[in-house]
Amino acid sequence: MQIQKEQIVAVIGAGPAGLMAAEQIAECGFEVHVYDAMPSAGRKFLLAGKSGMNLSHAEDFAQFKQRYRERSEVLEECLQKFDANQIRAWVKNLGIETFVGTSGRIFPIDMKAAPLLRAWLHRLKANGVRFHMRHRWLGVDMETHQFETPSGLVSIEFDAVVFALGGASWKRLGSDGTWIKEFAAQKIRVQDFQPSNCGFVANWSSFFQARFAGTPLTNVSLSLDLGNNRSPSKLGQFVITERGVEGSLIYAYSADIREKIRKDNYADIVVDLLPAKSHARVFEELAMPRGSRSFSSHLRSKLGLHPVHCALLYEILDPETLKDEIKLAACIKTLPIRLLAPFPIDEAISSAGGIDFSELDSNYMITAKPGWFCAGEMLDWEAPTGGYLLSACFATGVAAGRGLVNWLQRQSADVSQPRNEGIK
């Protein structure tokens, strides 16, 4: 085993939270070493940019912070200190312009992640940040951090460290969540990982699976049946899959759907197939004579329903309801789809769970482990897609990096402070 006795500052994890922490620390003149198990930095960051690099969201901050649900208050300070405007300024300083889309989402002008990441890594290296790839953090032994590397086990001591090890989704990109056992062994309170922004299982028939898997339902409205009432509805789209449903409209409700399934073993989403038409209008058009047309043709020609809409009605409703125009009109406006379980966490866009915020001080340092700071998805928070995930990764990275600098500066001040030996 190779032993290194360097006194350095480390960032463990080269995703957006870790890179942001490294930037804050390096700008204050400290030597920063970034360690990551993968061959290159920012792999999940690059994946997030494949469909358009959504950096943040331009909505009013009061509404913005509510996207973080139960963690909105604890995250508020860091989100304000590195908000959407500051993210745009930071990207511009890397030489890349941004724009706000019609939905309020913020993107680089070319919509791509790779140019931004290249410019960012170039600046970090110019500031003296050193990268150590294929270094998998294994834990600590006698206050030294253990890494598995291509050349064997390496043990390194640090002055201070920012952990940005990610959550538990997309393990092939480095976020495998295995670190949670080591933190639990260190008596640090952690919450079990759960899938977030994920798809859900529905019990489709084999015919429906074979015919409609991969088909999107566009321009529909969705809400969640909460028992005594329903959640507010949202317009959007989602996709039928072989196993169930997924897509942006499902992700928007994923945390609530997951919790409803945890509580009741199922969750019913309620879909309005024709949100632009009133219930009365749907009934009126259903009641019109269909002549020699088939029932499905009647639904398509009079109501504008697509084949997947019609198939869903046949899949979910019983024959009696399909023949009753009053009941059918109601179901077209409020079609229940029962969901039974989340898709596996490794298929989720993000995860909930991780280090409990009760373990951290205001500088994102673990109070029981002075010099250990944490950022990003390894903390117990979740948010929908739409720029909110990256925003919190950036903001917690900034907070942890600045917190580490403040802590090191206080440590230095305490050491240099002359002791008062008293008056003799």
C-alpha positions as CSV (number, residue, x, y, z in Angstrom):
1,M,0.0,0.0,0.0
2,Q,1.3,3.4,-1.0
3,I,1.2,6.0,1.9
4,Q,1.1,9.7,1.1
5,K,1.6,12.2,4.0
6,E,0.5,15.4,2.1
7,Q,-1.5,18.1,3.9
8,I,-3.9,19.1,1.2
9,V,-7.5,20.1,0.7
10,A,-9.6,17.5,-1.2
11,V,-12.8,17.5,-3.1
12,I,-14.1,13.9,-3.5
13,G,-16.5,13.8,-6.4
14,A,-16.1,15.6,-9.8
15,G,-19.7,16.3,-10.5
16,P,-21.2,19.9,-10.6
17,A,-21.3,20.2,-6.8
18,G,-17.7,19.0,-6.4
19,L,-16.4,21.2,-9.2
20,M,-18.2,24.2,-7.8
21,A,-16.7,23.6,-4.3
22,A,-13.2,23.2,-5.8
23,E,-13.6,26.5,-7.6
24,Q,-14.5,28.4,-4.5
25,I,-11.6,26.9,-2.5
26,A,-9.0,27.4,-5.3
27,E,-10.0,31.1,-5.8
28,C,-9.1,31.7,-2.1
29,G,-5.6,30.5,-2.7
30,F,-5.7,26.9,-1.3
31,E,-4.2,23.9,-3.1
32,V,-7.2,21.7,-4.2
33,H,-7.1,18.1,-5.3
34,V,-10.2,16.6,-6.9
35,Y,-10.7,12.8,-6.7
36,D,-13.2,10.8,-8.6
37,A,-13.8,7.1,-9.4
38,M,-14.6,7.7,-13.0
39,P,-12.1,8.2,-15.9
40,S,-13.3,11.8,-16.5
41,A,-15.1,14.6,-14.7
42,G,-18.7,15.6,-15.0
43,R,-20.2,12.5,-16.6
44,K,-23.7,12.9,-15.2
45,F,-23.5,16.6,-16.0
46,L,-22.9,15.7,-19.7
47,L,-25.7,13.3,-19.7
48,A,-28.1,15.9,-18.3
49,G,-27.1,18.1,-21.3
50,K,-28.0,15.6,-24.0
51,S,-31.6,16.9,-24.2
52,G,-30.6,20.5,-23.6
53,M,-28.4,21.8,-20.8
54,N,-31.1,23.2,-18.4
55,L,-29.0,25.1,-15.8
56,S,-31.7,26.8,-13.6
57,H,-35.1,28.4,-13.7
58,A,-36.0,32.1,-13.8
59,E,-39.2,32.0,-11.8
60,D,-39.8,34.2,-8.7
61,F,-37.6,33.0,-5.9
62,A,-40.5,32.4,-3.5
63,Q,-42.0,29.9,-5.9
64,F,-38.5,28.6,-6.9
65,K,-37.6,27.5,-3.4
66,Q,-40.9,25.7,-2.9
67,R,-39.7,23.2,-5.6
68,Y,-37.5,21.7,-2.9
69,R,-40.4,20.6,-0.8
70,E,-39.6,19.8,2.8
71,R,-36.0,21.1,2.3
72,S,-37.0,24.5,1.0
73,E,-36.2,26.3,4.3
74,V,-32.9,24.6,5.0
75,L,-31.7,25.2,1.4
76,E,-33.1,28.8,1.1
77,E,-29.9,30.6,2.2
78,C,-27.6,28.8,-0.2
79,L,-30.0,29.0,-3.1
80,Q,-30.3,32.8,-2.6
81,K,-26.5,33.2,-2.4
82,F,-26.1,31.5,-5.7
83,D,-29.4,32.1,-7.5
84,A,-30.4,31.9,-11.2
85,N,-28.9,35.3,-12.0
86,Q,-25.6,34.4,-10.4
87,I,-25.6,31.1,-12.3
88,R,-26.1,33.0,-15.6
89,A,-23.3,35.5,-14.6
90,W,-21.0,32.6,-13.7
91,V,-21.7,30.9,-17.1
92,K,-21.1,34.1,-18.9
93,N,-17.7,34.5,-17.1
94,L,-16.8,31.1,-18.7
95,G,-17.4,32.7,-22.1
96,I,-20.9,31.2,-22.7
97,E,-24.1,33.2,-23.1
98,T,-27.4,31.9,-21.7
99,F,-31.1,32.5,-22.5
100,V,-34.4,32.1,-20.7
101,G,-36.8,29.8,-22.6
102,T,-40.6,30.3,-22.8
103,S,-41.0,28.0,-19.9
104,G,-38.7,30.0,-17.7
105,R,-35.9,27.4,-18.0
106,I,-32.3,28.7,-18.4
107,F,-30.0,27.2,-21.1
108,P,-26.6,27.9,-22.6
109,I,-27.1,29.6,-26.0
110,D,-26.0,26.4,-27.8
111,M,-28.1,24.2,-25.4
112,K,-25.0,22.0,-24.9
113,A,-23.2,20.8,-21.8
114,A,-19.8,19.8,-23.3
115,P,-18.5,23.3,-24.2
116,L,-19.4,24.6,-20.7
117,L,-17.7,21.7,-19.0
118,R,-14.6,22.1,-21.1
119,A,-14.3,25.8,-20.3
120,W,-15.0,25.1,-16.6
121,L,-12.3,22.4,-16.3
122,H,-9.8,24.6,-18.2
123,R,-10.4,27.4,-15.7
124,L,-10.1,25.1,-12.7
125,K,-6.8,23.7,-13.9
126,A,-5.5,27.2,-14.7
127,N,-6.3,28.0,-11.0
128,G,-4.1,25.1,-9.9
129,V,-6.8,22.5,-9.2
130,R,-5.4,19.0,-9.7
131,F,-7.5,16.1,-10.8
132,H,-7.0,12.5,-9.7
133,M,-9.3,10.3,-11.8
134,R,-10.0,6.6,-11.2
135,H,-9.6,7.1,-7.5
136,R,-12.6,5.5,-5.8
137,W,-13.1,6.6,-2.2
138,L,-13.4,3.6,0.1
139,G,-13.6,5.2,3.6
140,V,-11.3,6.3,6.4
141,D,-8.8,4.4,8.5
142,M,-7.2,6.2,11.4
143,E,-8.2,9.6,10.0
144,T,-6.6,8.8,6.6
145,H,-8.8,8.5,3.5
146,Q,-8.5,5.3,1.5
147,F,-8.7,5.2,-2.3
148,E,-8.8,2.3,-4.7
149,T,-6.7,3.3,-7.7
150,P,-5.3,1.5,-10.8
151,S,-2.0,1.3,-9.0
152,G,-3.4,-0.1,-5.8
153,L,-4.7,1.2,-2.4
154,V,-3.7,4.8,-1.6
155,S,-4.0,6.4,1.9
156,I,-4.0,10.2,2.1
157,E,-4.4,12.7,4.9
158,F,-6.2,16.0,4.2
159,D,-6.5,19.3,6.0
160,A,-10.2,19.4,5.0
161,V,-12.4,17.7,2.5
162,V,-15.6,18.4,0.6
163,F,-17.6,15.2,-0.2
164,A,-19.7,15.5,-3.3
165,L,-20.2,11.8,-4.0
166,G,-23.6,12.1,-5.6
167,G,-26.8,10.1,-5.0
168,A,-27.8,6.6,-6.1
169,S,-29.1,7.0,-9.7
170,W,-27.1,6.3,-12.9
171,K,-24.4,4.3,-11.2
172,R,-22.6,3.7,-14.5
173,L,-21.8,7.4,-14.4
174,G,-20.4,7.3,-10.9
175,S,-23.4,7.8,-8.6
176,D,-23.8,4.4,-7.0
177,G,-24.6,5.5,-3.4
178,T,-22.2,2.9,-1.9
179,W,-20.6,5.6,0.3
180,I,-23.7,5.7,2.5
181,K,-22.6,2.6,4.4
182,E,-19.3,4.2,5.3
183,F,-21.0,7.4,6.5
184,A,-23.5,5.3,8.6
185,A,-20.5,3.4,10.1
186,Q,-19.1,6.8,11.1
187,K,-22.3,7.4,13.1
188,I,-23.5,10.0,10.7
189,R,-27.2,10.0,10.3
190,V,-28.3,9.1,6.7
191,Q,-31.7,8.5,5.1
192,D,-32.1,5.6,2.7
193,F,-32.0,6.4,-1.0
194,Q,-35.2,6.5,-2.9
195,P,-35.9,7.1,-6.6
196,S,-36.9,10.6,-7.6
197,N,-37.9,12.0,-11.0
198,C,-38.7,8.4,-12.1
199,G,-41.2,6.3,-13.9
200,F,-43.8,4.0,-12.3
201,V,-45.1,0.5,-12.8
202,A,-48.7,0.0,-14.1
203,N,-50.3,-3.3,-14.8
204,W,-50.8,-3.1,-18.5
205,S,-52.2,-5.9,-20.6
206,S,-49.9,-7.7,-23.0
207,F,-51.8,-6.2,-26.0
208,F,-51.5,-2.7,-24.7
209,Q,-47.8,-3.1,-23.9
210,A,-47.1,-4.5,-27.4
211,R,-49.1,-1.9,-29.2
212,F,-48.5,1.3,-27.3
213,A,-45.2,1.1,-25.5
214,G,-43.2,4.2,-26.4
215,T,-46.3,6.2,-27.3
216,P,-46.5,9.7,-25.8
217,L,-49.7,11.2,-24.4
218,T,-49.4,14.9,-25.3
219,N,-51.4,17.9,-24.2
220,V,-53.0,16.1,-21.2
221,S,-53.7,17.3,-17.7
222,L,-52.7,15.2,-14.7
223,S,-53.4,15.2,-10.9
224,L,-52.9,12.8,-8.1
225,D,-55.7,11.2,-6.2
226,L,-55.0,11.9,-2.5
227,G,-58.0,10.1,-1.1
228,N,-60.2,12.9,0.1
229,N,-59.2,15.2,-2.7
230,R,-56.9,15.6,-5.6
231,S,-53.7,17.6,-6.0
232,P,-53.7,20.6,-8.3
233,S,-53.5,19.5,-11.9
234,K,-50.7,20.3,-14.4
235,L,-50.6,20.3,-18.2
236,G,-47.9,18.4,-20.1
237,Q,-47.1,15.0,-21.5
238,F,-45.9,11.6,-20.4
239,V,-45.0,8.3,-22.2
240,I,-46.5,4.9,-22.0
241,T,-43.8,2.2,-21.5
242,E,-43.9,-1.5,-21.4
243,R,-43.8,-1.4,-17.6
244,G,-45.9,1.7,-16.9
245,V,-45.5,5.4,-17.4
246,E,-42.7,8.0,-17.3
247,G,-41.9,11.5,-18.6
248,S,-41.9,15.1,-17.5
249,L,-45.5,15.1,-16.2
250,I,-44.9,12.0,-14.2
251,Y,-41.6,13.3,-12.8
252,A,-43.4,16.5,-11.6
253,Y,-45.5,14.3,-9.3
254,S,-42.9,11.6,-8.6
255,A,-42.2,12.4,-4.9
256,D,-45.9,12.5,-4.1
257,I,-46.6,9.3,-6.1
258,R,-43.8,7.5,-4.4
259,E,-45.0,8.5,-0.9
260,K,-48.6,7.6,-1.7
261,I,-47.4,4.1,-2.8
262,R,-45.3,3.8,0.3
263,K,-48.3,4.5,2.4
264,D,-51.1,2.7,0.6
265,N,-49.2,0.3,-1.8
266,Y,-50.6,2.1,-4.8
267,A,-51.3,5.5,-6.2
268,D,-53.9,6.7,-8.7
269,I,-53.0,9.4,-11.1
270,V,-56.0,11.1,-12.7
271,V,-55.7,12.1,-16.4
272,D,-57.8,14.6,-18.3
273,L,-57.4,13.4,-21.9
274,L,-59.1,16.6,-23.3
275,P,-58.2,19.5,-21.0
276,A,-59.2,22.0,-23.6
277,K,-62.8,20.8,-23.6
278,S,-65.3,21.1,-20.8
279,H,-67.1,18.1,-19.4
280,A,-70.3,19.3,-20.9
281,R,-68.7,19.6,-24.4
282,V,-67.3,16.1,-24.2
283,F,-70.7,14.7,-23.2
284,E,-72.4,16.6,-26.0
285,E,-70.1,15.3,-28.6
286,L,-70.2,11.8,-27.3
287,A,-74.0,11.8,-27.5
288,M,-74.1,12.8,-31.2
289,P,-75.2,10.0,-33.5
290,R,-72.2,7.9,-34.9
291,G,-74.0,6.3,-37.7
292,S,-72.0,3.4,-39.2
293,R,-68.7,4.5,-37.6
294,S,-67.1,2.3,-35.1
295,F,-67.0,3.5,-31.5
296,S,-63.3,4.2,-31.7
297,S,-63.7,6.1,-35.0
298,H,-66.5,8.1,-33.3
299,L,-64.2,9.0,-30.4
300,R,-61.5,10.1,-32.8
301,S,-63.6,12.1,-35.3
302,K,-65.9,13.8,-32.8
303,L,-63.6,14.3,-29.8
304,G,-60.2,14.3,-31.5
305,L,-58.9,11.4,-29.3
306,H,-55.8,9.6,-30.6
307,P,-55.6,5.8,-30.8
308,V,-53.6,5.7,-27.6
309,H,-56.3,7.6,-25.8
310,C,-58.9,5.2,-27.1
311,A,-56.8,2.2,-26.1
312,L,-56.4,3.6,-22.6
313,L,-60.1,3.9,-22.2
314,Y,-60.5,0.2,-23.3
315,E,-57.6,-0.8,-21.1
316,I,-58.9,0.8,-17.9
317,L,-62.7,1.0,-18.2
318,D,-65.2,-1.9,-18.1
319,P,-67.6,-2.5,-21.0
320,E,-70.6,-1.1,-19.0
321,T,-68.8,2.3,-18.5
322,L,-67.7,2.4,-22.2
323,K,-71.4,2.1,-23.2
324,D,-72.6,4.8,-20.8
325,E,-72.2,8.2,-22.3
326,I,-72.5,10.0,-19.0
327,K,-69.9,7.8,-17.2
328,L,-67.6,7.8,-20.2
329,A,-67.6,11.5,-20.5
330,A,-66.6,11.8,-16.9
331,C,-63.8,9.2,-17.3
332,I,-62.4,11.0,-20.4
333,K,-62.0,14.1,-18.1
334,T,-60.9,12.1,-15.1
335,L,-59.3,8.8,-16.2
336,P,-57.7,7.0,-13.2
337,I,-54.4,5.1,-13.8
338,R,-53.2,2.9,-11.0
339,L,-49.5,2.9,-10.3
340,L,-47.9,0.2,-8.2
341,A,-44.2,0.9,-7.7
342,P,-41.4,3.2,-8.8
343,F,-39.0,2.1,-11.5
344,P,-35.6,1.0,-10.1
345,I,-33.5,3.8,-8.6
346,D,-30.7,3.3,-11.0
347,E,-33.1,4.3,-13.8
348,A,-34.2,7.4,-12.0
349,I,-33.0,10.9,-13.0
350,S,-32.2,11.7,-9.4
351,S,-32.6,10.3,-5.9
352,A,-34.0,11.4,-2.6
353,G,-32.2,10.4,0.7
354,G,-28.6,10.8,1.8
355,I,-27.0,12.7,4.7
356,D,-29.6,14.2,7.0
357,F,-29.3,18.0,7.3
358,S,-29.4,17.7,11.1
359,E,-25.8,16.5,10.8
360,L,-24.6,19.7,9.2
361,D,-23.9,23.2,10.5
362,S,-24.6,26.4,8.5
363,N,-21.3,26.0,6.6
364,Y,-22.3,22.5,5.4
365,M,-19.8,20.9,7.7
366,I,-20.7,17.6,9.5
367,T,-20.6,18.8,13.2
368,A,-19.3,15.4,14.4
369,K,-16.5,15.4,11.8
370,P,-14.7,18.8,11.9
371,G,-13.2,19.4,8.4
372,W,-15.7,17.2,6.6
373,F,-18.1,19.2,4.3
374,C,-20.8,17.8,2.0
375,A,-22.6,19.1,-1.1
376,G,-24.9,18.0,-3.9
377,E,-27.1,15.0,-4.3
378,M,-25.5,13.1,-1.4
379,L,-27.5,15.4,0.9
380,D,-31.2,14.5,1.7
381,W,-33.1,16.7,-0.7
382,E,-35.0,16.3,-4.0
383,A,-36.5,18.5,-6.6
384,P,-38.2,18.2,-10.0
385,T,-36.5,18.5,-13.3
386,G,-36.5,22.0,-14.9
387,G,-33.1,23.3,-13.7
388,Y,-33.8,22.8,-10.0
389,L,-31.5,19.8,-9.6
390,L,-28.5,21.6,-11.0
391,S,-29.3,24.8,-9.2
392,A,-29.1,23.1,-5.8
393,C,-25.9,21.1,-6.7
394,F,-24.3,24.4,-7.7
395,A,-25.5,26.2,-4.6
396,T,-24.6,23.6,-2.1
397,G,-21.2,23.2,-3.8
398,V,-20.6,27.0,-3.4
399,A,-21.8,26.8,0.3
400,A,-19.6,23.8,1.1
401,G,-16.5,25.3,-0.6
402,R,-16.9,28.7,1.1
403,G,-17.7,26.9,4.4
404,L,-14.4,24.9,4.1
405,V,-12.4,28.1,3.4
406,N,-14.0,29.9,6.4
407,W,-13.2,26.9,8.6
408,L,-9.6,26.6,7.5
409,Q,-9.1,30.4,8.0
410,R,-10.5,30.1,11.5
411,Q,-8.2,27.2,12.2
412,S,-5.2,29.2,11.1
413,A,-6.3,32.2,13.1
414,D,-6.6,30.0,16.3
415,V,-3.2,28.6,15.8
416,S,-1.5,32.0,15.2
417,Q,-3.4,33.6,18.2
418,P,-0.8,34.1,21.0
419,R,-1.8,32.5,24.3
420,N,-2.6,34.7,27.3
421,E,-0.3,33.3,30.0
422,G,-1.7,35.8,32.6
423,I,0.0,38.6,34.5
424,K,2.7,37.7,36.8
